[in-house]
Amino acid sequence: MRKHALAAALLVAPLIGQAQPAAASTVTIDIDNSVKYQKIDGFGVSTAFRRNELIKALPEDKQQEILDLWFSREKGAGLSILRLGIGARPAGSPYDQMVSIQPDDPGGPTAPPRYVWDGDDNSQVWMARAAQRYGVNRFFADAWSAPGYMKDNGDARNGGTLLPEWQRAYANYLVQYTKFYAREGIRITDLGFTNEPDWTAGYESMRFTPEEAARFVKVLGPVARAAGVNMVCCDSFGWDQAKTYTQAIEADPEAARWVRVHSGHSYASPPTSPLPTDRNTWMSEWGPGGSTWDEKWDDGSGQDGMTVAQAVNDALTLGDVSGYIYWLGASSGATRAFIRIDTTTKTYQVSKRLWAMAAYSRFIRPGAVRLGATASDPGLKVSAFRNADGSRVVEILNTGTEPVTWDKIKGHGRARAYLTDENNAVAPIPLRDKGVTIAPRALTTIVLG
C-alpha cells in the first residue's frame, strides 16, 4: 500500500481595499496506509448515577430524540459503547446514588448471597435495550465501590478498602450482575471492579493500590472468564497515574492474563503517551471541569466543543486509545454533559461537546485501525483510520485562524466531507474539483471510499 501526499493550499481572505496575495502557502498532509497503530473498539458514554431517570421523565418524543442523538449514525453520534454503573448503595437510596443488587449483608462473606434484582437497575436496563436497537453490543459494567458491609469503613462512599475476607464474595457479586443482565437479553462484554481507586470521593468510591488491584485481578479473573466477560482495569483518575496500575498488572504474569483492557481517566493527567501494555486501552472517563452549562463550540472556556475535539484527537493519536468514553451523556443543572435536561419544563439542550464526539464516533467504527498521518502545519491535528469495510476516515482539526484547502483527493475514491463548528453539526460540505476547504477553528471529517 503506497503513501499518499495530500497537498493543501492555504487560502488567505483579502482584506477590504487590499489585493489578494498572489500565491498561497502550501500545507502537506501525509496519510501512510502502511503504518498501522491501534485497533478501535469504539466510542461511548456513561449513564451511571441514575441519569437515565432524567431521560425517562421526558415525553416519549423527547426520549427518542436523545436516543437518536447518542446512538444514530444518521442523526447523532453513533456511539458504540455504553458504560453502566454497578451500584453499591442500600435499597431506597435517593437519586444520584446507585442501588446495589445485594443491598444488605447476607450474614458474612461465606453466607449464601441474597441478591435482589428488579429488572430495572436504576433505569439502566431500559437504556441498554434502547442502545441495542441501534446496534450497540459493547456494554461496560463498572463498579465504583463494593457495598459498605464488604469494606473496612462500612460505607460504599468515602473511599475505604475491600476487606480481604470479602474478595471472593465481591468477585461473585460482580459476575452475578452480568448474569442478571443476560437474563434481560443484554450481554455485558466488559467488567470493571474499581473506579478511580486512587481517589477518595464523598460518593461511591473504594481504594486499591496498584499491588492490591493486581492481587484482586487474580481473584476476579477466573470467575469473569468463566462467565465469558472481559475484565477492565483500573480506571485511575489520571492517565499517567493509570500507568502504575498497568505496570503492576503486567509485572505479574498471572494477573496480566486476565485483564483484557487497561483503562484510565483524564482528570489528573490526559493521555500524552500509551499505557505500558500490548492490550487494548480505553480512556474510560473524562469531561471538562467548570460550573456552568456551555453550549458553545469555541469560546476558550475549556468546556466547549473545540476542547473536547482536541481531547479526543490527543487520546487517539498520543495515547493510542482503542476506546473513548465520555462523562456524562446527559444530566441536569450546570452540567458539562453532552445534553442538559430541564426537569421542570421537560425539555433538553444539546452542547457542541456532543458534536465534537460525533464527528469521530459516527464515522470511525469498531474494528477500524488507525493509520499514519502527519501534517506540515502544526496547527492541523490530523488522524486517519481504515474501517473494516475498507473506507478511510481522515479527521482534520484546524486549530489555526486561517482556512486551508485540501485539493488532492483525486485517486482516493468517492469522497464525502463534513464540518463541525459553531454553526455546523457534522454537516455535509461541498467538494469542489476534488478539493475541500478546511475551515479555521473547526473539525473537518473526510470519508474516502
C-alpha positions as CSV (number, residue, x, y, z in Angstrom):
1,M,0.0,0.0,0.0
2,R,1.5,3.3,-1.0
3,K,1.9,6.5,0.8
4,H,-0.2,9.4,-0.4
5,A,0.9,13.0,-0.1
6,L,-2.1,15.2,0.4
7,A,-1.2,18.8,-0.6
8,A,-3.3,21.7,0.7
9,A,-3.1,25.3,-0.3
10,L,-3.6,27.9,2.4
11,L,-6.3,30.4,1.5
12,V,-5.8,34.0,2.6
13,A,-9.0,36.0,2.6
14,P,-8.5,39.5,1.1
15,L,-8.8,42.5,3.3
16,I,-11.1,45.3,2.4
17,G,-9.4,47.6,0.0
18,Q,-6.4,45.3,-0.5
19,A,-5.5,42.9,-3.3
20,Q,-5.4,39.2,-2.6
21,P,-1.9,37.8,-2.2
22,A,-0.6,36.4,-5.5
23,A,0.3,33.0,-4.1
24,A,-0.9,30.9,-1.2
25,S,1.3,28.9,1.1
26,T,1.1,25.1,0.9
27,V,0.4,22.6,3.6
28,T,1.2,18.9,3.1
29,I,-0.7,16.1,4.8
30,D,0.7,12.6,4.6
31,I,-1.6,9.6,5.1
32,D,0.5,6.4,5.3
33,N,-1.6,3.3,4.7
34,S,1.3,1.0,5.6
35,V,1.7,2.4,9.1
36,K,-0.9,0.8,11.4
37,Y,-1.5,1.7,15.1
38,Q,-4.2,0.6,17.4
39,K,-7.5,-1.1,16.6
40,I,-10.6,0.8,17.6
41,D,-13.1,-0.7,20.0
42,G,-15.5,2.3,19.9
43,F,-16.7,5.5,21.4
44,G,-19.1,5.7,24.2
45,V,-20.8,7.5,27.1
46,S,-21.6,6.8,30.7
47,T,-25.1,6.6,32.1
48,A,-24.2,5.9,35.7
49,F,-25.6,7.6,38.9
50,R,-29.2,7.2,37.6
51,R,-29.1,9.9,35.0
52,N,-31.3,7.7,32.8
53,E,-34.2,8.6,35.2
54,L,-34.0,12.2,33.9
55,I,-34.5,11.0,30.3
56,K,-37.3,8.6,31.2
57,A,-39.2,11.5,32.8
58,L,-39.3,13.3,29.5
59,P,-42.1,12.9,26.9
60,E,-41.6,9.9,24.7
61,D,-40.8,12.0,21.6
62,K,-38.0,13.8,23.6
63,Q,-36.7,10.5,24.8
64,Q,-36.4,9.3,21.2
65,E,-34.7,12.4,20.1
66,I,-32.0,12.0,22.8
67,L,-31.5,8.3,21.9
68,D,-31.1,9.3,18.3
69,L,-28.5,12.0,19.3
70,W,-26.5,9.4,21.2
71,F,-26.8,6.3,19.0
72,S,-28.0,7.1,15.5
73,R,-25.4,7.3,12.8
74,E,-27.7,9.5,10.7
75,K,-29.0,11.9,13.3
76,G,-26.4,11.8,16.1
77,A,-23.1,10.4,17.3
78,G,-23.5,6.7,16.5
79,L,-22.0,5.7,19.9
80,S,-21.0,2.1,20.2
81,I,-20.1,1.6,23.9
82,L,-22.4,2.1,26.9
83,R,-20.8,2.3,30.3
84,L,-23.1,1.2,33.2
85,G,-22.6,1.8,36.9
86,I,-22.8,-1.2,39.2
87,G,-24.5,0.2,42.3
88,A,-23.4,-0.3,46.0
89,R,-26.0,1.7,48.0
90,P,-28.8,0.5,50.2
91,A,-32.4,0.0,48.8
92,G,-34.4,3.1,48.8
93,S,-31.4,5.4,48.2
94,P,-32.3,8.7,46.5
95,Y,-31.4,9.9,43.0
96,D,-27.7,10.1,42.3
97,Q,-27.0,7.0,44.4
98,M,-26.9,3.7,42.6
99,V,-28.7,0.9,44.4
100,S,-26.9,-2.5,45.0
101,I,-28.1,-5.9,43.7
102,Q,-27.3,-7.1,47.3
103,P,-28.1,-4.1,49.5
104,D,-27.9,-5.9,52.8
105,D,-25.2,-8.1,54.4
106,P,-26.2,-11.7,53.7
107,G,-24.6,-12.7,57.0
108,G,-20.9,-12.7,56.2
109,P,-18.6,-13.4,53.2
110,T,-19.3,-17.2,53.2
111,A,-23.0,-16.9,53.8
112,P,-25.3,-17.7,50.8
113,P,-25.8,-14.5,48.8
114,R,-29.2,-12.7,48.9
115,Y,-29.4,-10.9,45.6
116,V,-32.2,-8.6,44.7
117,W,-33.0,-7.9,41.0
118,D,-35.8,-5.6,39.9
119,G,-35.1,-5.9,36.2
120,D,-34.6,-2.1,36.0
121,D,-31.2,-1.4,37.7
122,N,-31.5,2.3,38.2
123,S,-33.1,2.6,34.7
124,Q,-30.0,1.2,33.0
125,V,-31.7,-1.9,31.6
126,W,-34.1,0.4,29.7
127,M,-31.2,2.4,28.3
128,A,-29.2,-0.7,27.3
129,R,-32.2,-2.2,25.5
130,A,-32.6,1.1,23.6
131,A,-28.9,1.1,22.7
132,Q,-29.2,-2.5,21.4
133,R,-31.9,-1.4,18.9
134,Y,-29.3,0.9,17.3
135,G,-26.8,-2.0,17.1
136,V,-24.8,-1.3,20.2
137,N,-23.3,-4.6,21.5
138,R,-20.4,-3.3,23.8
139,F,-21.6,-2.9,27.3
140,F,-19.1,-2.0,30.0
141,A,-20.3,-2.5,33.6
142,D,-18.2,-0.7,36.1
143,A,-18.3,-0.7,39.9
144,W,-17.4,2.5,41.8
145,S,-17.4,0.5,45.1
146,A,-18.3,-2.7,46.8
147,P,-21.3,-2.5,49.2
148,G,-20.3,-0.9,52.5
149,Y,-20.5,-4.1,54.5
150,M,-17.7,-5.5,52.4
151,K,-15.3,-2.6,53.3
152,D,-13.2,-1.5,56.2
153,N,-15.1,1.8,56.6
154,G,-18.6,0.2,56.5
155,D,-19.7,2.6,53.7
156,A,-19.9,2.5,50.0
157,R,-18.9,6.1,50.0
158,N,-15.8,7.9,51.2
159,G,-13.1,5.6,50.0
160,G,-12.2,2.7,52.3
161,T,-10.8,-0.7,51.1
162,L,-12.2,-4.1,50.4
163,L,-11.9,-6.4,53.3
164,P,-9.7,-9.4,52.4
165,E,-12.3,-12.0,53.5
166,W,-14.9,-10.5,51.1
167,Q,-12.7,-10.7,48.0
168,R,-14.2,-13.9,46.6
169,A,-17.8,-12.8,47.5
170,Y,-17.2,-9.5,45.8
171,A,-16.0,-11.2,42.6
172,N,-19.1,-13.4,42.6
173,Y,-21.2,-10.4,43.2
174,L,-19.8,-8.6,40.2
175,V,-20.3,-11.6,37.9
176,Q,-23.8,-12.1,39.2
177,Y,-24.6,-8.6,38.0
178,T,-23.6,-9.7,34.4
179,K,-25.8,-12.7,34.8
180,F,-28.8,-10.6,35.7
181,Y,-28.3,-8.6,32.5
182,A,-28.0,-11.8,30.5
183,R,-31.5,-12.7,31.9
184,E,-32.7,-9.4,30.3
185,G,-31.2,-10.3,27.0
186,I,-28.2,-8.0,27.4
187,R,-24.6,-9.3,27.3
188,I,-22.2,-7.4,29.5
189,T,-19.0,-7.7,27.4
190,D,-16.6,-5.8,29.8
191,L,-16.5,-5.7,33.6
192,G,-14.6,-3.3,35.9
193,F,-14.3,-3.7,39.7
194,T,-12.9,-0.3,40.5
195,N,-13.4,3.3,39.5
196,E,-10.6,5.8,40.4
197,P,-9.0,3.5,43.0
198,D,-6.5,6.3,43.8
199,W,-9.1,8.9,44.7
200,T,-11.4,9.2,47.8
201,A,-14.7,10.7,46.9
202,G,-17.8,11.5,49.0
203,Y,-19.9,9.5,46.6
204,E,-19.4,5.8,46.0
205,S,-15.6,5.1,45.9
206,M,-13.1,2.5,47.1
207,R,-9.3,2.5,47.3
208,F,-6.9,0.0,45.8
209,T,-3.1,0.4,45.5
210,P,-1.7,-0.9,42.2
211,E,-0.4,-4.0,44.0
212,E,-3.8,-4.6,45.7
213,A,-5.6,-4.2,42.3
214,A,-3.2,-6.8,40.7
215,R,-4.0,-9.2,43.5
216,F,-7.7,-8.9,43.2
217,V,-7.5,-9.3,39.4
218,K,-6.3,-12.9,40.1
219,V,-9.5,-13.5,42.2
220,L,-12.0,-12.0,39.8
221,G,-10.2,-13.1,36.6
222,P,-11.1,-16.8,36.6
223,V,-14.7,-16.1,37.6
224,A,-15.2,-13.4,35.0
225,R,-13.6,-15.5,32.3
226,A,-15.8,-18.5,33.1
227,A,-18.8,-16.1,32.6
228,G,-17.5,-15.0,29.2
229,V,-16.8,-11.4,30.3
230,N,-13.6,-9.3,29.6
231,M,-12.0,-7.7,32.6
232,V,-11.2,-4.0,32.5
233,C,-8.7,-2.3,34.9
234,C,-8.2,0.1,36.6
235,D,-9.8,3.4,35.8
236,S,-7.3,5.6,37.6
237,F,-8.3,9.2,37.9
238,G,-5.4,10.3,35.6
239,W,-3.7,8.7,32.5
240,D,-0.2,9.0,33.9
241,Q,-1.4,7.6,37.2
242,A,-3.0,4.6,35.4
243,K,0.4,3.6,34.2
244,T,1.4,2.4,37.6
245,Y,-1.7,0.1,37.7
246,T,-0.9,-1.2,34.3
247,Q,2.7,-1.8,35.2
248,A,1.7,-3.7,38.4
249,I,-0.6,-6.0,36.4
250,E,1.9,-6.5,33.6
251,A,4.6,-7.4,36.0
252,D,2.5,-10.3,37.4
253,P,2.1,-12.9,34.7
254,E,-1.0,-14.4,36.4
255,A,-2.7,-11.0,36.7
256,A,-1.7,-10.0,33.2
257,R,-3.5,-13.0,31.6
258,W,-6.9,-11.9,33.0
259,V,-7.0,-8.2,32.1
260,R,-8.1,-7.7,28.5
261,V,-8.5,-3.9,28.6
262,H,-6.4,-1.4,30.5
263,S,-8.1,1.9,31.3
264,G,-7.6,5.3,32.7
265,H,-9.3,8.7,33.1
266,S,-8.1,12.1,32.1
267,Y,-8.8,14.3,35.1
268,A,-5.4,14.3,36.8
269,S,-3.5,14.0,33.5
270,P,-4.5,13.5,29.9
271,P,-3.3,10.8,27.5
272,T,0.0,12.0,26.1
273,S,1.6,8.6,25.6
274,P,0.4,5.0,25.6
275,L,-0.1,2.9,28.6
276,P,2.7,0.3,29.0
277,T,0.8,-2.7,27.6
278,D,0.1,-4.5,24.4
279,R,-3.5,-4.9,25.3
280,N,-6.2,-2.5,24.1
281,T,-6.6,0.6,26.2
282,W,-9.6,2.9,26.9
283,M,-9.8,6.4,28.1
284,S,-12.8,5.4,30.1
285,E,-14.0,8.6,31.7
286,W,-13.5,12.4,31.2
287,G,-15.5,15.5,31.0
288,P,-14.2,19.1,31.3
289,G,-14.4,20.9,34.6
290,G,-16.4,24.0,35.4
291,S,-19.5,25.3,37.0
292,T,-21.7,26.5,34.1
293,W,-23.7,25.0,31.2
294,D,-21.8,25.8,28.0
295,E,-23.2,25.1,24.5
296,K,-20.5,26.8,22.5
297,W,-18.1,25.3,20.0
298,D,-15.1,27.6,20.6
299,D,-15.2,30.2,23.4
300,G,-12.0,29.5,25.2
301,S,-13.8,28.3,28.3
302,G,-12.2,24.8,28.4
303,Q,-15.8,23.4,28.3
304,D,-16.5,23.9,24.7
305,G,-16.7,21.6,21.7
306,M,-13.2,22.5,20.5
307,T,-11.8,21.4,23.8
308,V,-13.5,18.0,23.5
309,A,-12.4,17.6,19.9
310,Q,-8.8,18.2,20.9
311,A,-9.1,15.8,23.8
312,V,-10.4,13.0,21.6
313,N,-7.7,13.7,18.9
314,D,-4.9,13.6,21.5
315,A,-6.2,10.4,23.2
316,L,-6.3,8.7,19.8
317,T,-3.0,9.9,18.4
318,L,-0.9,10.4,21.6
319,G,-2.4,7.9,24.0
320,D,-3.2,5.2,21.3
321,V,-6.5,4.5,22.9
322,S,-8.8,1.9,21.4
323,G,-11.9,3.2,23.3
324,Y,-13.0,6.7,24.3
325,I,-15.9,7.1,26.8
326,Y,-17.2,10.5,27.7
327,W,-18.7,11.6,31.1
328,L,-21.7,12.2,31.1
329,G,-24.3,11.6,28.3
330,A,-27.0,13.7,30.0
331,S,-27.6,15.4,33.3
332,S,-29.4,18.5,34.7
333,G,-28.3,21.9,36.1
334,A,-24.9,23.4,35.5
335,T,-23.5,20.3,33.8
336,R,-20.8,19.6,31.3
337,A,-22.7,16.6,30.0
338,F,-23.4,16.3,26.3
339,I,-27.1,17.2,27.0
340,R,-28.8,19.2,29.7
341,I,-32.2,18.1,30.8
342,D,-34.6,20.6,32.4
343,T,-36.8,18.6,34.7
344,T,-39.2,21.5,35.2
345,T,-40.0,22.3,31.6
346,K,-39.4,18.7,30.3
347,T,-37.1,19.9,27.6
348,Y,-33.4,19.5,26.8
349,Q,-30.5,21.3,25.3
350,V,-27.5,20.0,23.3
351,S,-24.0,21.2,23.6
352,K,-21.3,21.3,20.9
353,R,-19.4,18.7,23.0
354,L,-21.7,16.1,21.6
355,W,-21.0,17.0,18.0
356,A,-17.3,17.1,18.7
357,M,-17.5,13.5,19.7
358,A,-20.0,12.7,16.9
359,A,-17.5,13.9,14.2
360,Y,-15.3,11.0,15.2
361,S,-17.7,8.3,16.5
362,R,-20.2,8.4,13.7
363,F,-17.5,7.5,11.1
364,I,-14.7,5.7,12.9
365,R,-16.4,2.4,13.6
366,P,-15.5,-0.6,15.9
367,G,-12.8,-2.6,14.2
368,A,-11.2,0.3,12.4
369,V,-7.4,0.7,12.5
370,R,-5.6,4.0,12.9
371,L,-3.2,4.8,10.1
372,G,-0.1,7.0,10.0
373,A,-1.0,10.7,9.4
374,T,1.1,13.8,9.7
375,A,0.8,17.5,8.7
376,S,3.5,20.0,8.0
377,D,1.4,22.7,9.6
378,P,1.4,22.2,13.4
379,G,-1.9,24.0,13.6
380,L,-3.5,21.0,11.9
381,K,-4.2,18.0,14.2
382,V,-4.7,15.1,11.7
383,S,-5.7,11.5,12.3
384,A,-6.6,8.8,9.8
385,F,-8.4,5.4,10.1
386,R,-9.3,2.5,7.9
387,N,-12.7,0.9,8.7
388,A,-13.3,-2.8,8.3
389,D,-15.4,-2.1,5.2
390,G,-12.3,-0.5,3.5
391,S,-13.4,3.1,3.8
392,R,-11.0,5.6,5.2
393,V,-11.7,8.4,7.6
394,V,-9.5,11.5,7.9
395,E,-10.1,13.8,10.8
396,I,-8.6,17.3,10.4
397,L,-8.9,19.6,13.4
398,N,-7.8,23.1,12.3
399,T,-6.6,24.9,15.5
400,G,-5.4,27.9,13.4
401,T,-7.2,31.0,12.3
402,E,-7.0,30.6,8.6
403,P,-8.8,28.2,6.2
404,V,-6.8,25.5,4.3
405,T,-7.8,23.8,1.1
406,W,-7.2,20.1,0.6
407,D,-7.0,19.8,-3.1
408,K,-5.5,16.3,-3.6
409,I,-8.4,13.9,-3.0
410,K,-8.1,12.5,-6.6
411,G,-7.3,8.8,-6.6
412,H,-8.8,8.2,-3.2
413,G,-12.2,7.1,-4.5
414,R,-15.6,8.6,-3.6
415,A,-15.2,11.3,-1.0
416,R,-17.6,13.0,1.4
417,A,-16.8,15.9,3.7
418,Y,-18.5,17.1,6.9
419,L,-17.9,20.2,9.0
420,T,-18.3,20.7,12.8
421,D,-18.0,24.2,14.2
422,E,-20.2,26.9,15.8
423,N,-22.8,26.8,13.1
424,N,-22.5,23.2,11.8
425,A,-23.0,19.9,13.5
426,V,-21.4,17.2,11.3
427,A,-22.9,19.0,8.3
428,P,-22.1,17.9,4.8
429,I,-20.0,20.4,2.9
430,P,-19.3,20.5,-0.9
431,L,-16.3,19.3,-2.7
432,R,-15.0,21.5,-5.5
433,D,-12.9,19.9,-8.2
434,K,-11.9,17.1,-5.8
435,G,-10.9,19.6,-3.1
436,V,-12.4,20.7,0.2
437,T,-11.9,23.8,2.3
438,I,-10.7,23.1,5.9
439,A,-12.3,25.8,7.9
440,P,-10.4,27.5,10.8
441,R,-11.1,26.6,14.4
442,A,-13.2,23.7,13.2
443,L,-13.2,19.9,12.7
444,T,-13.5,18.6,9.2
445,T,-14.2,14.9,8.6
446,I,-13.3,13.3,5.3
447,V,-14.7,9.9,4.4
448,L,-12.9,8.2,1.4
449,G,-14.3,5.3,-0.4
